[in-house]
Amino acid sequence: MSSERIVIVGAGHGGVQLAASLREEGYAEKIVLLGDEKDLPYQRPPLSKAFLKRATPEDGVLLRGHAFYPQNKIELALGERAAEIDRARRRIRLASGRSLDYSRLVLATGGIQRALPVEGADLDGVLSLRTLAEARILRERLEASRNVVVIGAGFIGLEFAATAAAQGRNVEVFELADRPMARSVTAETSAFFAAEHKKFGVKLNFETSITAIKGSGGKVGEVVASDGRVLPADMVLVGIGLKPSDELARAAGLDAPNGIKVDERLATSDENIFAIGDNVFHYNTHHGAELRLESVQNATDQARTLAKLIAGKEARYDHVPWFWSDQGDLKLQIAGFLDEADRIVLRGSYEARAYSLFGFRKGRLTGVESVNKTGDHMLARRLLEGALPVTPEFIADPASDLKALLKR
Ligand SMILES: Cc1cc2nc3c(=O)[nH]c(=O)nc-3n(C[C@H](O)[C@H](O)[C@H](O)COP(=O)(O)OP(=O)(O)OC[C@H]3O[C@@H](n4cnc5c(N)ncnc54)[C@H](O)[C@@H]3O)c2cc1C
């Protein structure tokens, strides 16, 4: 019997996709999928969308059904935390005391929400949102709250804020930057969303932080803002960014400057250890720089690429990054990168609440942001994938038929 065994640490989007894709690629050896959460692996995006609104039942968020794992001979071990990697013996030690030998190890450990370093952040009702267990608590708390405070105007904070406002809650969002989603979208799209959130009834406070959270009996009651205001709060959602879970890798001496460093074959500085997903620091060919991405697309495409490589096929990770966020009735979709664009061209209109911004650098299309324009987004991905030539003038002309570009 072969002793070949792949151990995947982390049963989230990347880990589950890898196990599934390995079988699809014909990999017939042992696969162990370890996850430290107790729930059957699930999708995270609905936690701040349909799940929060009770628009989907709990089993509607599962990544795969119960039967999938035994049917595909994937040994799923839930509630098991990998605690240490012994690279010399190719063995990992679990927090439960068990040890597991591996021939190849994949770190798909994602990340955790950054903790808020202020007084009172440990009070009951100060919550974060990464896991299904946290989402259950958050949803119940939201339903029982009147005054809701959100710290951080990133994607998760804003998705939550829009839902809370739609449910009639009094919602105040605090953000250190001078605009929403500042790290991820253009100033134009930030301005559009700031105006729309106001219409949703969300109160946005920029360049303002929370300096203390106060309460009584261990429960949150109010927040103190850096501008001196004291606001009532029945609950606080902290959404100030993700910290990659790379401590296992660092303790094992792997290169992990901001997430685990991998090459285009997803290999770490140890040839038997790979990493995929939110915890990965890689050179991105579409950005021309090393970075970490936090998206379902990145985790699942890296998983598919790695599965091919492990199955002995040719592959490299150079996919066009894409992302989406649903806020109220607005669907924001981003393909590629616009942060270094020297020219931005608008198609559609802000007034119609349906537009796309095409970003060009030195005449080349680098990224597209779309709002309620799914057709543009799908097309943008194909344009960027094929590096198809398109000029700003062509995009700027409302009469231009974008679909015709693909047929050229
Ligand atoms: C509320 C929310 C909404 C989101 N919305 C969107 C969206 O709209 N669009 C989008 O593209 N992306 C969205 N994302 C981001 C997306 O979910 C992540 O990019 C994706 O989950 C990354 O997959 P991953 O496999 O790298 O990590 P994860 O899915 O986080 O999986 C990692 C798993 O590893 C486990 N783990 C960590 N350390 C260990 C250990 N030592 N031992 C065992 N297990 C361990 C973790 O507990 C976790 O279960 C959202 C995320 C959240 C939280």
The ligand as an SDF file (V2000), in Angstrom:
LIG
                    3D

 53 58  0  0  0  0  0  0  0  0999 V2000
  -18.2900   37.7310    6.1550 C   0  0  0  0  0  0  0  0  0  0  0  0
  -17.4030   37.5330    4.9580 C   0  0  0  0  0  0  0  0  0  0  0  0
  -17.8540   37.9160    3.7060 C   0  0  0  0  0  0  0  0  0  0  0  0
  -17.0480   37.7300    2.5900 C   0  0  0  0  0  0  0  0  0  0  0  0
  -17.5200   38.1000    1.3700 N   0  0  0  0  0  0  0  0  0  0  0  0
  -16.7740   37.8770    0.2670 C   0  0  0  0  0  0  0  0  0  0  0  0
  -17.2730   38.1890   -1.0260 C   0  0  0  0  0  0  0  0  0  0  0  0
  -18.3720   38.7280   -1.1670 O   0  0  0  0  0  0  0  0  0  0  0  0
  -16.5070   37.9050   -2.1080 N   0  0  0  0  0  0  0  0  0  0  0  0
  -15.2760   37.3060   -1.9840 C   0  0  0  0  0  0  0  0  0  0  0  0
  -14.6040   37.0490   -2.9940 O   0  0  0  0  0  0  0  0  0  0  0  0
  -14.7650   37.0080   -0.7650 N   0  0  0  0  0  0  0  0  0  0  0  0
  -15.4860   37.2750    0.3620 C   0  0  0  0  0  0  0  0  0  0  0  0
  -14.9830   36.9630    1.5930 N   0  0  0  0  0  0  0  0  0  0  0  0
  -13.6090   36.4520    1.6890 C   0  0  0  0  0  0  0  0  0  0  0  0
  -13.5410   34.9430    1.4560 C   0  0  0  0  0  0  0  0  0  0  0  0
  -14.4660   34.2930    2.2700 O   0  0  0  0  0  0  0  0  0  0  0  0
  -12.1210   34.4690    1.7310 C   0  0  0  0  0  0  0  0  0  0  0  0
  -11.2690   35.0970    0.8030 O   0  0  0  0  0  0  0  0  0  0  0  0
  -12.0010   32.9480    1.6250 C   0  0  0  0  0  0  0  0  0  0  0  0
  -12.7430   32.3270    2.6490 O   0  0  0  0  0  0  0  0  0  0  0  0
  -10.5460   32.5180    1.7090 C   0  0  0  0  0  0  0  0  0  0  0  0
  -10.4640   31.1360    1.7220 O   0  0  0  0  0  0  0  0  0  0  0  0
   -9.2930   30.4040    2.5340 P   0  0  0  0  0  0  0  0  0  0  0  0
   -9.4340   28.9420    2.2620 O   0  0  0  0  0  0  0  0  0  0  0  0
   -7.9930   31.0490    2.2810 O   0  0  0  0  0  0  0  0  0  0  0  0
   -9.6140   30.6920    4.0730 O   0  0  0  0  0  0  0  0  0  0  0  0
  -10.8590   30.2910    4.9380 P   0  0  0  0  0  0  0  0  0  0  0  0
  -12.0760   30.1060    4.1160 O   0  0  0  0  0  0  0  0  0  0  0  0
  -10.9000   31.2860    6.0420 O   0  0  0  0  0  0  0  0  0  0  0  0
  -10.4650   28.8890    5.5620 O   0  0  0  0  0  0  0  0  0  0  0  0
   -9.3960   28.7120    6.4480 C   0  0  0  0  0  0  0  0  0  0  0  0
   -9.7790   27.6870    7.4890 C   0  0  0  0  0  0  0  0  0  0  0  0
   -8.5820   27.2250    8.1430 O   0  0  0  0  0  0  0  0  0  0  0  0
   -8.8630   27.0710    9.5170 C   0  0  0  0  0  0  0  0  0  0  0  0
   -7.5890   27.0470   10.2500 N   0  0  0  0  0  0  0  0  0  0  0  0
   -6.7470   28.0780   10.4770 C   0  0  0  0  0  0  0  0  0  0  0  0
   -5.6640   27.6660   11.1760 N   0  0  0  0  0  0  0  0  0  0  0  0
   -5.8230   26.3340   11.3800 C   0  0  0  0  0  0  0  0  0  0  0  0
   -5.0340   25.3280   12.0500 C   0  0  0  0  0  0  0  0  0  0  0  0
   -3.8780   25.6200   12.6090 N   0  0  0  0  0  0  0  0  0  0  0  0
   -5.5080   24.0560   12.0700 N   0  0  0  0  0  0  0  0  0  0  0  0
   -6.7000   23.7430   11.4820 C   0  0  0  0  0  0  0  0  0  0  0  0
   -7.4800   24.6360   10.8460 N   0  0  0  0  0  0  0  0  0  0  0  0
   -7.0450   25.9220   10.8000 C   0  0  0  0  0  0  0  0  0  0  0  0
   -9.7380   28.2740    9.8010 C   0  0  0  0  0  0  0  0  0  0  0  0
  -10.4270   28.1640   11.0160 O   0  0  0  0  0  0  0  0  0  0  0  0
  -10.6640   28.2510    8.5900 C   0  0  0  0  0  0  0  0  0  0  0  0
  -11.7530   27.3950    8.8190 O   0  0  0  0  0  0  0  0  0  0  0  0
  -15.7570   37.1550    2.7320 C   0  0  0  0  0  0  0  0  0  0  0  0
  -15.2980   36.7810    4.0010 C   0  0  0  0  0  0  0  0  0  0  0  0
  -16.1010   36.9510    5.1130 C   0  0  0  0  0  0  0  0  0  0  0  0
  -15.6030   36.5580    6.4870 C   0  0  0  0  0  0  0  0  0  0  0  0
  1  2  1  0
  2  3  1  0
  2 52  2  0
  3  4  2  0
  4  5  1  0
  4 50  1  0
  5  6  2  0
  6  7  1  0
  6 13  1  0
  7  8  2  0
  7  9  1  0
  9 10  1  0
 10 11  2  0
 10 12  1  0
 12 13  2  0
 13 14  1  0
 14 15  1  0
 14 50  1  0
 15 16  1  0
 16 17  1  0
 16 18  1  0
 18 19  1  0
 18 20  1  0
 20 21  1  0
 20 22  1  0
 22 23  1  0
 23 24  1  0
 24 25  2  0
 24 26  1  0
 24 27  1  0
 27 28  1  0
 28 29  2  0
 28 30  1  0
 28 31  1  0
 31 32  1  0
 32 33  1  0
 33 34  1  0
 33 48  1  0
 34 35  1  0
 35 36  1  0
 35 46  1  0
 36 37  1  0
 36 45  1  0
 37 38  2  0
 38 39  1  0
 39 40  1  0
 39 45  2  0
 40 41  1  0
 40 42  2  0
 42 43  1  0
 43 44  2  0
 44 45  1  0
 46 47  1  0
 46 48  1  0
 48 49  1  0
 50 51  2  0
 51 52  1  0
 52 53  1  0
M  END
$$$$
